[in-house]
Amino acid sequence: MATRPKSPDYILFCTVLSLLAVGIIMVYSSSAVSAYVNFNDSYYFLKRQLVWVFLGIFVMVTAMNIDYRVWRKLALPVFAVTVILLILVLIPGLGRVVNGARRWLGFGSFYIQPSELAKLGMVLFSAEYLALRQDKMGSFVKGMLPLIVWLLVVFGLILKEPDLGTALSIAGTTFIMTFIAGAQIKHLVGLGFVGIIGVIAAIIVEPYRLKRLLAFRNPWADPLNTGYHIIQSLYAIGSGGLFGVGLGRSREKFLYLPEPHTDFIFAIIGEELGLVGTVTVVILFFLLAWRGYRVALAAPDIYSSMLAGGITTMIVLQALMNIAVVTASMPVTGIPLPFISFGGSALIFTLCGVGILLNISRYVTLK
């Protein structure tokens, strides 16, 4: 049985607040030009991000004070709602199309991305499943296979939007959670091999994905089209040097680098704050990973251990993927940098996950 709750892990709490502070500053700095050009208001994105940050902090603090065992009862309903929303967003007339992708669901000025809920929903579902089936994880059919089937449902629906980056982050998180739960290495290796083949097939059947892969190998072969994102991102990071060109003085944000306040905000950090700034952000994510996995290791029961490990992996893996894209270490795929990139759905659901993680930390003793 879990003991009486104590204070949450303040190192983890302060780390997240620090990342949010960096996000607020950099969202304004990176978006001021495009906001003025498109909306005649340099503060357009900043004002919206502040609303999402304060709402997200409220959600995080609320979740921090809800016993984590409540989420165990909600795992299946949340997962069911997630699947339903992922289906609805694909229906013409319901799902909103932005930049050729049907990822948004809502009305008026209120929209959410069901795929962002899917990240947390899959972690909640997987934690409950793995806690119940831990004694069967040595068997592929009785242990891993049912979870993989549901993962493929979510993966396929998100891939249909299309959003390969988010689908891969969810698959990667689930894969690591099954490893933590004690799945056999031979089963994981086999699944990994099949997964790689599947990803290659998904890239080949979609011409734009294949072009991105070819651009990743040599972006300068097509510098004005498929290689443009990578080249401009590298220009931004490279021109920052050790200490950067100065906060607010980015040149790439003057409509050269696409999505400077969302997917490529790390490049603007590199340009304006230099290596010192980017390393600081990486250190903050390392701190989050350290505290999150310590909570998972010291958790009072199998379920909370799986849940804490899954939430931590969800955040850290997404950060790694974003930084890898921005630094041309993997092909371009649209995935935001947690806590820092502009956006509401991603921030709210991520902070909800952090709140759950902080609640679990109230039942463990950390040094």
NUBAMAR-398425 format. One record per atom (N, C-alpha, C): x, y, z. Coordinates in pm, whole numbers, plus 50000, padded with zeros to 5 digits. Layout:
BEGIN
XYZ;...
***
This chain:
BEGIN
500844988050000;500005000050000;500885012550000;500445022849930;501205035349927;501075042450061;502155049050102;502145056450227;501405069650208;501295076850320;500645089850314;501475099350228;500845106850138;501615115350045;502425126050117;503645128350063;504535138650116;504575150150015;505585158550028;505775169349930;506255163349798;505915169549686;506385164249556;507875166749538;508425161149434;509835163049401;510035177249348;510595185949430;510725199949392;511795202049286;512775193149278;513765194449171;513095192449035;512255182249025;511485179748904;510545191348875;509855196048978;508905207048962;509605219648910;510735223148970;511475235248930;512085233748792;512485221448757;513035219048624;511985221848517;510775217048540;509685219348444;509355234248434;509305241148548;509045255548545;510145263048471;511385258448484;512495264748413;512345262948263;511955250948220;511725248548078;510575257048026;509535258748106;508415267248065;508855281748051;509715286348141;510215300048135;511035302248008;511885292547977;512655293247853;511705293647733;510665285647739;509695285147631;508995298447609;508565304847716;507865317647703;508775328047638;510015328647686;510965338447631;511245335747484;511495323147450;511885319847314;510705319947217;509505316947264;508335318047176;508155332547132;508295341747225;508175355947187;509305359947094;510535356547131;511675360747050;511615355046909;511225342446897;511225335946766;510005339246680;508925343646743;507675345646669;507315360246644;508025369446703;507635383646695;507535388546551;508485384646467;508505389346329;507315383746250;507165370546252;506065364346177;504705368646232;504625370946363;503365375546423;503005389446373;504005397946360;503755411546312;503365411446165;504065403146086;503795402445942;502405396845915;502025386345987;500765379345959;499565384746036;499805390546156;498685394946240;498805409446287;499845416346240;500075430246279;500165431846432;500665421546497;500775421646644;501965412746683;503065419046725;504265411546759;504055402246877;503045405046959;502785397047079;501715386347056;501305384246932;500195375246903;500425361246961;501545355246928;501815341646976;502165341447124;502845351747171;503205352347313;501965352447400;500985360647366;499775361547448;499045348147453;498995341347342;498335328247342;499145317847419;500465318547407;501285309047480;501165311147631;501065323647675;500915326447817;499615320547871;498555321347792;497285315447833;497445300347850;498085293947752;498275279547759;499185275547874;500215283547901;501145280348011;500415280948145;499665291548168;498955292848297;497885281848311;497195278848202;496215267948206;496915254648230;498055252748165;498805240348182;499335238648323;499815249448384;500285248848523;499135245248616;497975250848590;496785247448669;496475232548657;496525227248534;496275212948512;497335204548583;498595208948575;499685201548639;499515201048791;499215212348851;499045212948996;497825204749039;496765205348959;495575197348990;495895182448985;496565178048877;496935163948864;497905159648974;498745168949017;499705166049122;499015162649254;497805167549272;497065165349396;495975154749383;495945147849270;495025136649250;495805123749267;495335114949355;496005102249378;496205094949245;497455090949219;497775084649090;496935072149063;496425065749170;495635053649151;494285056549086;493845069049093;492605073049023;492775071248873;493995074248822;494245073248678;494195058748631;494425049448722;494345035448685;492915031748645;491945037348717;490535034948685;490125041948556;490825052848524;490475060648406;491235056548281;492185047348295;493065043848183;492275039248061;491365029848080;490595024547967;489645034947908;488865042447990;488015052947932;488795063547854;489945067847909;490765077947840;491275072347708;491705059847709;492195053747586;491075052447483;489885048647528;488745047447437;488395060847374;488375071347456;488105084947405;489185089047304;490425085447334;491535088647243;491325082447107;490985069647103;490765062846976;489595069046899;488525072146971;487355078346907;487725091746845;488465099946918;488885113146867;489815111746747;490685101746751;491595099446638;490835095346513;489715088646531;488865084946418;488095097246367;487545104946461;486755116746423;487575127046347;488855128646386;489665138946322;489935135846175;489795123146137;490025119245998;488805121045910;487665123945971;486415125545894;486375139445832;486265140445699;486175153445633;485005161645687;485255174145716;484245182745774;484355183845924;484965173945987;485185174446132;486645178146163;487575171046098;488985173946119;489425186046040;490175194646105;490665206846039;492005204045971;492125208045846;493335205845768;494245218045778;495485215945824;496495226445832;497765221245767;498255228545667;499475224745594;499395210445540;498215206845492;498045193745430;497815182245525;497785184845656;497585174245755;496275176445830;495535165745851;494255166545921;494485161946066;494895171546152;495295168146288;494475175146396;493625184446358;492945192846457;491455189946461;490905190846581;489485188246603;488955198846697;487845205246659;487275215446747;486325224546671;486095236246727;485185245846664;485585259846707;485195269746625;485525283646656;487025285546664;487475291146775;488915293246797;489515282646888;488695272646927;489185262147017;489415249246939;490665245046933;491035232746864;492035224946949;491945211746941;492915203147007;493445193046906;494625187646936;495185176946856;494975163646929;494095155146880;493895142146945;495175134046957;496115136046864;497365128546870;498175132146994;498005144447046;498705148247168;498085141347289;496765139847289;496105132047394;496515117447384;496735112747260;497105098747239;498415095247308;499345104747315;500635102147382;500395098347528;499625106647598;499345103947739;498385092247754;497385091447667;496415080547675;497065067047656;498025066047565;498705053347542;499575049547660;500185059547725;501005056747844;500125051647958;498975058047980;498065053648085;497585039348059;497195036647936;496705023347900;497805012847912;498995016147863;500115006647866;500535003648009;500555013848096;500935011748235;499965002148304;498675003948281;497684995048340;497814980948283;497964979948152;498094966848088;499324959348139;500474966248143;501724959748182;501724956048330;501044963948412;500954960648555;500134947948575;499074946448495;498224934648508;498854922248447;499674924148342;500224912648268;501724910548293;502254916248398;503704915348414;504184900948425;503404892548487;503814878448502;503744870848370;503144877048267;503024870448138;503914876548030;504784886148070;505594893147971;506644884147907;506914872647966;507844863247904;507254856647781;505924857147768;505234851347653;504844862447555;505194860547430;504864870847331;503364871447306;502714859947291;501294859447258;500434864347373;500734859847495;499914863547610;500334876847673;501564880747648;502054892947710;502054905047619;502924904847518;503124916747436;502104918647324;501674907747263;500874908747141;499604917247155;498764915347259;497554923647269;497874938647277;498934942247350;499304956347360;499794961447225;500554953347152;501064957347021;499904959646924;498864951546933;497704953246845;497054966846866;496854970546994;496264983547023;497204995046984;498494992747001;499465002846957;499375004946807;499214994146731;499114995246586;497855002846544;496775001346622;495555008946593;495815023846606;496425027746717;496745041846740;497755046746638;498795038846615;499845042446520;499255044746381;498395035546337;497805036646204;496915048846189;496115051946292;495235063546285;496035076546278;497105077546357;497925089646356;498715090646226;499185079346176;499905079346049;499005084045935;497705081545948;496755085345844;496555100445837;496905107745942;496615122145947;497295130345837;498535129545799;499585120645848;500485127645950;501035119746044;501935125046146;502865113746191;503855110846108;504775099846136;505595102446262;505985114946286;506805118046403;506125114646534;504865118846549;504115115846670;503865100846683;503535094446571;503305079946573;504555072546619;505725076846572;506975070446612;507295072846758;506985084946809;507265087846951;506395079347042;505145077147003;504245068547081;504715054047076;505095049546957;505595035846944;506875033847024;507775043647019;509025042747093;508805042447243;507865050647292;507545050847434;506985037447480;506055031947403;505465018947437;506505007847435;507395008447337;508464998647324;509354998747449;509725010547495;510585011747613;509835007347738;508545010247746;507755005847862;507694990647870;507574983947756;507554969247758;508904963647800;509974970747764;511324966647808;511444967947960;510944979248013;510974981348158;510154970648229;509054966348166;508154956548227;508724942448227;509824940248154;510464927248157;510234918648035;509904924947921;509724917147799;511064910947758;511004899547691;512214892747649;512914900547537;514244900847545;515034908447448;514794903347306;514674890147289;514464884747154;513144889447094;512124891047179;510854896347130;510984911047091;511714918747172;511904932947144;512724934947017;513764926847001;514594927846880;513774924546756;512974913946766;512114910346654;511134921246618;510494927046721;509554938046697;510254950146639;511454952846689;512214964146637;512534962546491;512904950346453;513214947446312;511974949246224;510844943846270;509594945446195;509184960046188;509384967446299;509044981646302;509864989746204;511164986646194;512014993846099;511554991545956;511194979145926;510674975945791;509384983745765;508524984345868;507264991645854;507475006445830;508425012445902;508705026645884;509255029345745;510155020645699;510705022145564;509595021445460;508655012045480;507525010845387;506665023345389;506435028845511;505625041045523;506295052745453;507625053045455;508355063745388;508285062245237;508425049845190;508455047445046;507115050344981;506005046745048;504675048244985;504225062844980;504845071645060;504495085845058;505645093744997;505465099544878;506555106544809;507205117544894;506415125044973;506995136045049;507915130945159;507585119245216;508465113445318;509775108645255;509675102845137;510875098245068;511765110145032;511155121144990;511925133144958;512645138545082;511955137845197;512585142445322;513775133745359;513635120645336;514735111445366;515935114345276;515675116545149;516755119645056;517385133245089;516535142745131;517055155945170;517925154945296;517575145745386;518365143845507;519775138945471;519865130345371;521165125245329;522015136245267;521395145145190;522135155945125;521205167845102;520985176145205;520035187345191;520445197345084;521745198545054;522185208344957;521935204044813;521435191844794;521075187344660;519805194444611;518975199044706;517735206344673;517535217244778;518405227344779;518425237144888;517205246144897;516445247544790;515285256544791;513965249244811;514015236044827;512775228444844;512905218644960;513185206044931;513175195945037;514295197745139;515405203745099;516505205745194;516465219045266;515455227245236;515435240945288;515375241545441;514485233745502;514335233945648;515655230745717;516285219845673;517515215445739;518625225745723;518785231045602;519855240745576;519685253245661;518465258745665;518235270845744;518415268245892;518025256245937;518215252746078;519705252146112;520495246046025;521935245246048;522595258946040;522105267545950;522625281245945;522395288246080;521195286346135;520855292946261;521765288046374;521885274846387;522695269246495;524165272846476;524645271746352;526055274446324;526445288846348;525545298246317;525875312446333;525835316746479;525265308246567;525175311846708;526495310846781;527355301846736;528645300446802;528515296246948;529415301247030;529455297347171;528395304547254;528265317647235;527355325447318;526155331147242;526075328847112;524935333447035;525075347846988;524165351746900;524175365446846;523455375146939;522815369847042;522085378247137;520595375547135;519985375747252;518545373147263;517765383447182;516885378647094;516075387447012;516725391746883;517965387546859;518705392246742;518845381646632;518045371646635;518095361346531;517835367446394;518555362546295;518305366546157;517415356546086;517515343946126;516725333446061;515225335046085;514845341346196;513425342846225;512755353246134;513555360446055;512995370145962;512525362845836;511655353145857;510955345645753;511885337045668;513065333845720;513945324445651;513685310145700;513715308145831;513515294845889;512025292245910;511465282045846;510035278745868;509795273846011;508635276746063;508215272146196;509245275346305;509725287746314;510765290846413;510275290546557;508975291946578;508445291946715;507795278646753;507805268946661;507225255946693;508285244946680;508295237946567;509185226346553;510665230046552;511025242046508;512435245746494;512865256446594;512185257246706;512535267446805;513905264746866;514335252246870;515665249046925;516765255346839;516525256746709;517505263046621;517655277946655;516535284446688;516585298546727;517305300146861;517105290646951;517845290847078;519345290047050;519715281246957;521125279946921;521685292546858;520875299146776;521335311346710;521465322946808;520475324846892;520465336446981;521275334447109;521275322347162;521945319647289;523165310647274;523425305847154;524625298247127;524655284547191;525855278947193;526055265647252;525675265647399;525945276647468;525595277747609;524095276047629;523305282447544;521855281447555;521325267547525;521825261447416;521325248247379;521735237747482;522965238747533;523415229147635;522605230747763;522245243047797;521415245447915;520065238347902;519455239347784;518175232747761;518345217647770;519395212247710;519655197847715;519855193247860;520585201147938;520805197748079;519485197348156;518595206648127;517285206748193;516505194048161;516575189448036;515895176948001;516585164848067;517905165348082;518605154848154;518165154448301;518005166248360;517515166948498;516125160748509;515265164048412;513915158448413;513965143248401;514825138248311;514945123748294;515465117248422;516465123248484;517045117848607;516015116748717;515285127548741;514295127448849;513115118348814;512695118648688;511555110448647;511835095648662;513005091248617;513325077048627;513635072948771;514125082248852;514315079148995;512955076849062;511985084849025;510625082749076;510125068949033;510355065448907;509895052548856;510555040948931;511845042148960;512565031549029;512125029949174;511755041249237;511375040949379;509865040249399;509095039149292;507635039449301;507115028249390;505985030449458;505485020949557;504885008149501;504545007749370;503964995649313;504284995049164;503974983649105;504314981448964;503614991448873;502344994048900;501595003348815;502225017148815;502495022548934;503065036048941;504465036448880;505215025348891;506535024748830;506425025348677;505485017548622;505265017748477;504795031548431;503905037548508;503345050448471;504405061348475;505195061748581;506245071848593;507295070048483;507685057648458;508645054948352;508115058648216;506835056048192;506225059248063;506115074248039;505685081748139;505565096348125;506925102648102;507925098248177;509275103648160;509795100548021;509615088247976;510075084347842;509345092347735;508055094247751;507255101747654;507845115647631;508215122547739;508735136147729;510155136247675;511015127747731;512425127847694;512615123247550;511895112947507;512025108047371;511595118547270;510515125847301;510065136347211;511095147547202;511715151047315;512755161347315;513945156847231;514345144247246;515465138947168;515165139247018;513935135646982;513555135546840;513555149646783;513025159146857;512995173046809;514405178346789;515275176346887;516645181346878;517385174246765;517105161446746;517745154046638;517345159546501;516065162946486;515595168846359;516265182246335;516285190846436;516815204346422;518305204246391;519025194446445;520475193546423;520825184546305;519825180746226;520025172346107;520585158746142;520195153546258;520615140146299;519585129646260;518415134046216;517395125046162;516535133046065;515815126245974;515005133445876;513965142545941;513585152945870;512615162645921;511255156045943;510725157646062;509365153146094;508795162846196;507545166346181;506965176646267;506695171746407;507545175546501;507325171946641;507845183346728;507035188546820;507445200146899;508425196647010;509125206747061;510025205147175;509195207147302;509075196947386;508195197847504;508485210047590;507425216747635;507435228247724;507925241147657;508595240147545;509245251947485;508555256447357;508215247147268;507555250847143;506185256947168;505765265847079;504425271647086;503385260747058;502305261047134;501215251547110;500445248647238;499165246347224;498325244147341;498125229747378;497685221447281;497375207547310;498575200147367;499725201547301;500935194547345;501305198847487;501235211747514;501635216947645;500695212247755;499395212747731;498425208847833;498565194247870;498605185447771;498665171147800;500025167047857;501085173847814;502395170847870;502455174948017;501935186748049;501925191348187;500995182948274;499935177648215;499075168348289;499885155848326;500675151048231;501535139548259;502545142548368;503135154548365;504085158548469;503385159048605;502155163848607;501395164248732;501205150348791;500895140548706;500755126648752;502085121648806;503175124848735;504515120848779;504855127148914;504505139648933;504755146449061;503935140249173;502715135849141;501915129249244;502555116149288;503065108549192;503745095949227;504965098949314;505665110149283;506845113749363;506505116649508;505235119549536;504825122349674;504765109649759;504855098049695;504785085349767;506145078249774;507185085149730;508515078949733;509465088049810;510625082749847;511665090349914;512835091949820;513115104349780;514215107149687;515265115649757;516495113949718;517595122049770;518055131749665;
***
